[in-house]
Amino acid sequence: MFLLALEACELYSHIYEATESHAFGRKIITQFFHNRWEGLHFWDIVQPAFMFMAGIAMAYSLTKQIEKGIPWNARFVKIMKRSGWLLFWGLFKRIHSSDWLFLGALDVTDILTQLAFTNLIAFLLFNFKLRYQFIACISMLLVTELLYRFWNIPGFNNGYVPGENFGNWVDWLIFGQKGNSYVFINWLPTAVHTVAGVMVGKYFLHYKKPINGLLIAGVSLLIVGYGMDLIGITPIIKPIATSSFVMASLGYCLLIVAALYWWIDVRMHRKRLLFFQVLGMNSIFIYLFFDIVGRNWLNGYTFMVLHPLFAVFGLNELTILILSSLCVFTLEWFICFFLYKKKIFFKV
């Protein structure tokens, strides 16, 4: 959420412009933007991590509900409501034109839109044993492989070509959209991230020393994911969530959560985490507020107010933009801090 908040404040875009003549700096900041097609940037891991952590949280939440004796039907109704709200906010957040209500103008590729479906899949698989959840994950990736490899409708039979693949056919069939790089059906393969999060959450609940298992699984997935790409089996492509991308990104997620668990729970470095905790405890609010209010209004308004004040010190335009972005982030962080202190937490 910290990284997404900085992105919504447009900090990365301003730094990118500022590093135009600095090759090394430009190479670093490029990692904070999505790779356009084949390949993997650091920023391509953020969405998988978001969906993975949602799965871990689900494991704890549903386990607690089961312990309280809440029946399956009631839990199902609750998850359906949650998925409905996630779908609504995912579509609402991506409104970018006055004809947004028409299918052809809908943007159905937001994290929340995808999470609405992956959450439901993870819930339906929750009560199965780990080995069956693992088989379900493999099955979803296998189905994705087959659909992109062997779909044979003219114009949509080039599995790994942007605008000409199975995912684009689904977008054209349902929404009348053509030529998208990111596709709606991504929720099928990326459901693996959320289901894997549920599996890891259960793993945390039942094993006192989970790090070794996480490290082995993470490294193995990285080897398989990158291996598939390197030897030409399946390229790593985030916009259509190829199986190699899902496995490589999930490998990183497992290693990250293992590192955080070691640092916080094993080494007991729990001090000075309030800065991040404030953001994490209100993740849905932050994601929506920063992107809807911040990006569409507060960013520009803050720059307009601060520009003449910073200009007095002789700062150039790009420096002022970067400082304005940091000021916006600071202001929004204090809003989150206020909500945290008042114990106001937004949930769907």
C-alpha positions as MATLAB code, in Angstrom:
seq = 'MFLLALEACELYSHIYEATESHAFGRKIITQFFHNRWEGLHFWDIVQPAFMFMAGIAMAYSLTKQIEKGIPWNARFVKIMKRSGWLLFWGLFKRIHSSDWLFLGALDVTDILTQLAFTNLIAFLLFNFKLRYQFIACISMLLVTELLYRFWNIPGFNNGYVPGENFGNWVDWLIFGQKGNSYVFINWLPTAVHTVAGVMVGKYFLHYKKPINGLLIAGVSLLIVGYGMDLIGITPIIKPIATSSFVMASLGYCLLIVAALYWWIDVRMHRKRLLFFQVLGMNSIFIYLFFDIVGRNWLNGYTFMVLHPLFAVFGLNELTILILSSLCVFTLEWFICFFLYKKKIFFKV';
ca = [
       0.000    0.000    0.000;
       2.943    2.313    0.672;
       4.242    1.782   -2.865;
       0.776    2.152   -4.425;
       0.223    5.370   -2.477;
       3.430    6.902   -3.825;
       2.430    5.862   -7.337;
      -0.985    7.537   -6.955;
       0.826   10.717   -5.872;
       2.609   10.535   -9.263;
       6.023   10.512   -7.588;
       7.447    7.851   -9.905;
       6.333    9.707  -13.028;
       8.035   12.903  -11.899;
      11.255   11.084  -10.959;
      11.176    9.341  -14.350;
      11.123   12.730  -16.078;
      13.871   14.038  -13.816;
      16.209   11.142  -14.701;
      16.032   11.646  -18.455;
      19.771   12.340  -18.703;
      20.806    9.835  -16.011;
      20.967    6.326  -17.451;
      21.376    4.508  -14.145;
      18.640    6.486  -12.412;
      16.313    5.958  -15.355;
      17.006    2.208  -15.249;
      16.098    2.073  -11.553;
      12.924    4.152  -11.753;
      11.743    2.137  -14.785;
      11.274   -0.765  -12.370;
       8.421    1.229  -10.800;
       6.374    1.021  -14.002;
       4.706   -2.000  -15.556;
       6.588   -3.789  -18.290;
       4.609   -3.218  -21.473;
       4.473   -6.839  -22.568;
       7.003   -9.631  -22.209;
       9.271   -9.532  -19.162;
       8.974   -8.679  -15.493;
       9.558   -5.414  -13.650;
       9.456   -4.900   -9.895;
       6.161   -3.039  -10.272;
       4.584   -6.110  -11.912;
       4.784   -7.893   -8.545;
       2.612   -5.355   -6.689;
      -0.766   -6.651   -7.904;
       0.115  -10.315   -7.240;
       1.311   -9.330   -3.749;
      -1.952   -7.460   -3.113;
      -4.029  -10.498   -4.119;
      -1.713  -12.886   -2.266;
      -2.033  -10.926    0.987;
      -5.811  -10.837    0.536;
      -5.693  -14.642    0.532;
      -3.618  -14.752    3.726;
      -6.066  -12.385    5.439;
      -8.944  -14.583    4.238;
      -7.368  -17.637    5.887;
      -7.344  -15.916    9.269;
     -10.800  -14.363    8.830;
     -12.583  -17.523    7.705;
     -10.834  -19.654   10.325;
     -12.079  -17.276   13.017;
     -15.621  -17.376   11.568;
     -15.579  -21.185   11.560;
     -14.388  -21.247   15.189;
     -17.322  -18.984   16.093;
     -19.712  -21.495   14.541;
     -20.850  -19.281   11.653;
     -22.428  -21.636    9.073;
     -21.115  -22.001    5.510;
     -24.210  -20.343    4.000;
     -23.734  -17.209    6.082;
     -20.049  -17.081    5.168;
     -20.930  -17.508    1.496;
     -23.426  -14.620    1.620;
     -20.762  -12.461    3.251;
     -18.142  -13.257    0.601;
     -20.662  -12.616   -2.177;
     -21.403   -9.176   -0.727;
     -17.683   -8.500   -0.451;
     -17.109   -9.553   -4.046;
     -19.998   -7.347   -5.156;
     -18.508   -4.314   -3.435;
     -15.046   -5.070   -4.801;
     -16.507   -5.288   -8.299;
     -18.391   -2.009   -7.859;
     -15.399   -0.077   -6.530;
     -13.063   -1.604   -9.104;
     -15.302   -0.381  -11.923;
     -16.042    2.964  -10.261;
     -12.359    3.727   -9.690;
     -11.582    3.262  -13.376;
     -14.181    5.732  -14.702;
     -12.317    7.906  -17.177;
     -14.941    9.176  -19.636;
     -18.574   10.332  -19.638;
     -19.716    7.229  -21.541;
     -18.358    4.893  -18.839;
     -21.746    3.167  -18.444;
     -21.496    1.541  -21.882;
     -19.808   -1.867  -21.990;
     -17.299   -0.729  -24.570;
     -15.971    1.941  -22.189;
     -15.801   -0.145  -19.011;
     -12.333   -0.823  -17.609;
     -12.563   -4.251  -15.987;
      -8.879   -4.822  -15.266;
      -8.466   -3.087  -11.887;
      -7.036   -5.051   -8.951;
     -10.337   -4.794   -7.076;
     -12.327   -6.043  -10.073;
     -10.035   -9.039  -10.404;
     -10.066   -9.616   -6.641;
     -13.862   -9.839   -6.675;
     -13.538  -13.091   -8.647;
     -10.358  -14.476   -7.100;
     -11.796  -14.007   -3.589;
     -14.847  -16.054   -4.521;
     -12.734  -18.850   -6.014;
     -10.503  -18.908   -2.934;
     -13.561  -19.097   -0.684;
     -15.050  -22.030   -2.605;
     -11.740  -23.893   -2.253;
     -11.143  -22.907    1.373;
     -12.409  -26.075    3.064;
     -10.412  -28.396    0.813;
      -7.141  -29.892    2.004;
      -3.905  -28.221    0.910;
      -3.120  -30.868   -1.691;
      -6.476  -30.331   -3.403;
      -6.013  -26.565   -3.340;
      -2.608  -27.128   -4.931;
      -4.208  -29.300   -7.632;
      -6.813  -26.561   -8.233;
      -4.033  -23.984   -8.722;
      -2.223  -26.228  -11.210;
      -5.513  -26.847  -13.013;
      -6.240  -23.111  -13.388;
      -2.775  -22.522  -14.830;
      -3.124  -25.519  -17.148;
      -6.502  -24.292  -18.420;
      -4.938  -20.867  -19.050;
      -2.072  -22.495  -20.978;
      -4.438  -24.515  -23.167;
      -6.772  -21.612  -23.911;
      -3.974  -19.263  -24.974;
      -2.131  -21.932  -26.942;
      -4.949  -23.623  -28.822;
      -7.760  -21.056  -29.167;
      -8.427  -21.087  -32.881;
     -10.879  -18.292  -33.687;
      -9.409  -16.143  -36.502;
      -8.037  -12.871  -35.231;
      -7.710  -14.218  -31.696;
      -5.516  -17.274  -32.265;
      -2.102  -15.730  -31.567;
      -1.749  -16.701  -27.924;
       1.055  -14.381  -26.874;
       0.493  -11.462  -29.262;
      -1.139   -8.322  -27.777;
      -4.700   -7.816  -29.029;
      -4.844  -11.190  -30.774;
      -5.290  -13.760  -28.015;
      -7.970  -15.632  -26.088;
      -8.240  -12.902  -23.438;
      -8.925  -10.322  -26.134;
     -11.609  -12.599  -27.594;
     -13.376  -12.665  -24.198;
     -13.183   -8.848  -23.991;
     -14.608   -8.562  -27.504;
     -17.370  -11.105  -26.820;
     -18.548   -9.655  -23.483;
     -17.695   -5.967  -23.709;
     -17.228   -5.339  -27.414;
     -13.663   -4.215  -26.745;
     -10.722   -4.903  -29.048;
      -6.997   -4.313  -28.837;
      -6.622   -4.257  -25.043;
      -3.325   -5.421  -23.616;
      -4.686   -6.210  -20.139;
      -7.701   -8.522  -20.241;
     -10.717   -9.249  -18.056;
     -10.178  -13.023  -17.870;
      -6.945  -12.491  -15.916;
      -8.899  -13.331  -12.774;
      -8.710  -17.022  -13.737;
      -4.909  -17.459  -13.615;
      -4.381  -14.798  -10.933;
      -6.839  -16.613   -8.659;
      -3.758  -18.747   -7.993;
      -2.245  -15.796   -6.102;
      -5.254  -15.548   -3.772;
      -5.648  -19.308   -3.308;
      -1.912  -19.562   -2.599;
      -2.353  -16.800   -0.011;
      -5.054  -18.896    1.681;
      -2.710  -21.891    1.657;
       0.098  -19.844    3.207;
      -2.289  -18.409    5.804;
      -3.281  -21.934    6.823;
       0.388  -22.875    6.842;
       1.100  -20.048    9.303;
      -1.776  -21.172   11.502;
      -0.663  -24.818   11.705;
       3.152  -24.696   11.591;
       5.364  -22.910   14.111;
       8.386  -22.680   11.778;
       7.052  -21.934    8.263;
      10.086  -20.148    6.817;
      11.881  -23.160    5.313;
       8.767  -24.271    3.440;
       8.164  -20.748    2.120;
      11.770  -20.399    0.940;
      11.765  -23.766   -0.847;
       8.420  -23.074   -2.537;
       9.432  -19.517   -3.474;
      12.758  -20.468   -5.052;
      11.169  -23.420   -6.856;
       8.452  -21.237   -8.375;
      11.023  -18.661   -9.514;
      13.086  -21.382  -11.202;
      10.051  -22.861  -12.952;
       8.553  -19.478  -13.956;
      11.763  -17.988  -15.327;
      12.777  -21.357  -16.760;
       9.580  -21.573  -18.826;
      10.334  -18.119  -20.197;
      14.047  -18.676  -20.877;
      13.683  -21.961  -22.771;
      10.745  -20.691  -24.785;
       7.865  -22.712  -23.335;
       5.717  -19.803  -22.101;
       6.824  -16.158  -21.984;
       6.394  -14.098  -18.833;
       3.611  -11.649  -19.749;
       1.722   -9.805  -17.014;
      -1.046   -8.204  -19.155;
      -2.474  -11.678  -19.888;
      -1.137  -13.343  -16.705;
       0.619  -16.266  -18.363;
       1.348  -19.274  -16.171;
       5.065  -18.437  -16.128;
       4.251  -14.918  -14.896;
       1.943  -16.245  -12.175;
       4.556  -18.692  -10.903;
       7.466  -16.223  -10.999;
       5.494  -13.447   -9.295;
       4.133  -15.892   -6.687;
       7.698  -17.017   -6.022;
       8.641  -13.434   -5.185;
       5.556  -13.088   -2.953;
       6.542  -16.164   -0.957;
      10.105  -14.926   -0.489;
       8.894  -11.468    0.560;
       6.467  -12.810    3.158;
       9.156  -15.204    4.442;
      11.577  -12.275    4.837;
       8.975  -10.142    6.626;
       7.990  -13.019    8.903;
      11.654  -13.593    9.789;
      12.304   -9.904   10.437;
       9.134   -9.120   12.416;
       8.043  -12.381   14.087;
      11.323  -14.248   14.484;
      13.773  -11.404   15.054;
      11.044   -9.432   16.884;
      11.715   -6.131   15.096;
       8.247   -4.788   15.800;
       9.126   -1.220   16.700;
       8.852    1.665   14.246;
       6.309   -0.178   12.098;
       3.502    2.304   12.796;
       4.320    4.232    9.625;
       3.425    1.189    7.508;
       0.780   -0.187    9.863;
      -1.311    2.965    9.457;
      -1.455    2.289    5.726;
      -2.004   -1.458    5.953;
      -4.907   -1.285    8.416;
      -7.025    0.766    5.985;
      -5.866   -0.692    2.687;
      -9.167   -0.473    0.772;
      -9.781    3.131    1.841;
      -6.233    4.131    0.982;
      -6.312    2.461   -2.404;
      -9.571    4.170   -3.359;
      -8.904    7.575   -1.768;
      -5.392    7.967   -3.134;
      -6.441    6.946   -6.620;
      -9.850    8.649   -6.929;
      -9.533   11.800   -4.822;
      -5.756   12.114   -4.834;
      -5.026   11.463   -8.485;
      -8.055   13.343   -9.850;
      -7.988   16.397   -7.595;
      -5.588   16.643   -4.656;
      -2.376   16.134   -6.657;
      -3.092   19.034   -8.989;
      -4.507   21.289   -6.275;
      -1.488   20.772   -4.010;
       0.908   21.560   -6.858;
      -1.062   24.728   -7.665;
      -0.829   25.902   -4.030;
       2.804   24.954   -3.448;
       4.301   25.929   -6.802;
       4.744   29.663   -6.080;
       6.044   28.919   -2.562;
       8.734   26.517   -3.788;
       9.521   28.752   -6.776;
      10.633   31.490   -4.349;
      13.639   29.300   -3.535;
      14.609   29.015   -7.193;
      13.606   25.352   -7.568;
      12.976   24.057  -11.065;
       9.640   22.634  -12.240;
      10.494   18.941  -11.838;
      11.852   19.425   -8.331;
       8.662   21.244   -7.355;
       6.567   18.412   -8.798;
       8.526   15.816   -6.803;
       8.233   17.824   -3.572;
       4.516   18.356   -4.204;
       4.014   14.608   -4.606;
       5.769   14.004   -1.282;
       3.595   16.662    0.348;
       0.447   14.999   -0.990;
       1.616   11.652    0.369;
       2.361   13.217    3.767;
      -1.080   14.806    3.910;
      -2.806   11.568    2.949;
      -0.721    9.597    5.444;
      -1.911   11.875    8.247;
      -5.501   11.300    7.121;
      -4.855    7.562    7.499;
      -3.157    8.182   10.854;
      -6.223   10.100   12.070;
      -8.482    7.192   11.050;
      -6.099    4.753   12.739;
      -6.090    6.695   16.019;
      -9.900    6.939   15.928;
     -10.068    3.201   15.110;
     -12.051    3.869   11.968;
     -11.372    1.061    9.508;
     -13.150    0.759    6.158;
     -14.013   -2.749    5.056;
     -16.043   -4.313    2.241;
];
